[in-house]
Amino acid sequence: MGEILGVLAAVLSSALGGTSIGATRYLVGSIDPLAIGSFRFGIGFLLLLPLTWLRGDRRPARGDWAVAIGLGILFFALFPILFNASLIFTTAARGALALSTLPLLTLVIGAALGSEALSWRKSIGVVVATSGVAVALLTDLNAAPSGAWRGDLLMMAAALCMALYGIWSRPLIRRSSPIAFTTMSMAAGAVCLVLLSCFRGSFAPVANFGTPQWLAALYLGAFGAALTFYLWAFALERTTPTRVAISVTVNPITASLVGAFLLNEPLRWNLAAGIVAVFAGIWLATTTGRRVETASLPASSRP
């Protein structure tokens, strides 16, 4: 039951993440990626901090602080910079599909680090899902924004940051609590982003914000940061990084819908084909027998 709850939490987190791509795509025309990340994770931290205090959650041990801060900078500073910058060049739907490489990266990195076996079935799934992303990104290039490939590559780099965070943070989350660990990590990333934004003068355009821009920024902080990443940490506490990463395939669906509704971005057949192929590839790559999968892991890395 705990693992089922973890997977469901991950799916909801990814669905919210898809809507955040649309909201970010809306804001990139008003402020730069650093300021967007500062709003998103600064607001998210301010919302999570009192919740952590009220619940009395177990905070990371002092010996874990350096690692938690380092992972926070990786995930809540570098990741949003790459994520937000990518959406300057590409659409919400394409960005979400590029982010769908996350499960594949998690599988490969997990296998390289010895935390997860990479079988033939998983390898075939990697090929199928990667082909799906390629179809979605490379078909109908005339309809893509100029320089969209830059955004696609930036989003894949963001997915790499997310994969590393998912693998490395899981033991720390288990030793503390999802909210407390996420709050500490998010604080580290938010501080970096705010300092960089102040240095670059990234907050200057905020003076011209209207109600829609403020609503988008608040949505990113409350739902795109606080709730999304609490659910992500909750899921990592209860199931494996790969199973959590699988849920990111929900991202393109919600991102495409938000992009079409708010930004009038087209929904084309190649995007739908890419989504189907990604789902099929991830299913192939991850639906190995539980008993076989557990037996193939080193004893120290079994859940």
C-alpha positions, 0 to 999 in steps of 0.5 A: 500500500505504501508503494502504491501511495508513493506512485500515486503521489508521484503521478499527481506531482508530475501532473502539477509539474506539467501545469507549471511548465505552462505557467512558466512558459507564460511568465518567460515573456515578462521576467528572466529564468532566474527571477521565475525560479526565485518566485517559484521556490522562494514562495514554495519555501515560505509555505513549507517552512511553517508546515514543517514547524507545525508538524514537528517533522524530523529534520535532516541530521547535522551530518546530512546538511552538506549533502542536503544543501548540495542537492538543493542547489542541484535541484532547486537552483540549477534545475529551474535555471535550465528548466525556465531557460529552455521554455524561452526557446521551445513550447510547453508541450515540447519542453514536457516531452524533453523532460520525459527523458527523466525515467530513461536517465534514471534507469541508466544512471541507476544501473551505472551506480549499481542501484538498479539492474538494466535488463534487455527489457529495460534496454528495449524500453529505453530505445522505444521511449527515446524514439518517441521523444525523437518523433515528437521533437524532430517531426514537423520542424517547420511548426517548431519555434526558431531555435527550439532544439536549444530549449529541448537540450536545456530541458534534457539537461534539467532532466539529468539534474532531476534524475541525480537528485532522485537517486541521491536524495532517497536515503536522506529523505528516509532518514528525516521526513519528506517535508523537512528534507524538501524544505531544507533543500528548497531553501538552499536553492531559493537563496542561490536564485534570489542572490543571482537575481539581485546581482543581475537585476532580474526583479526589475520587470516585476514593477510592471506586473499585472494581476495575471503575472502575479497569479502565475507566480503565486501558482508556481510557488504554491502548486508548482513548488510547495505541493509538487515537490512535497509530493515528489519527496513523499513518493521517493520515501515510499518507492524507487527512483525509477518508479517515481520517474515514470510518472513524469510521462504525465507531464506532457499531457497536462503541459500540452493542455495548458499550453493549448488553453493559455498560450494557443500552442497547437496540439499536433499528431506527432506530439500525441505519437510521442506521448504514446511511444514514451508511455510504451517505452517506459512500461517496457523498461520498468515492468519487470517482475518484482521478485526478479528485480529485487533479487538482482539488486545489491543487498545494500540497495534493496528497498 
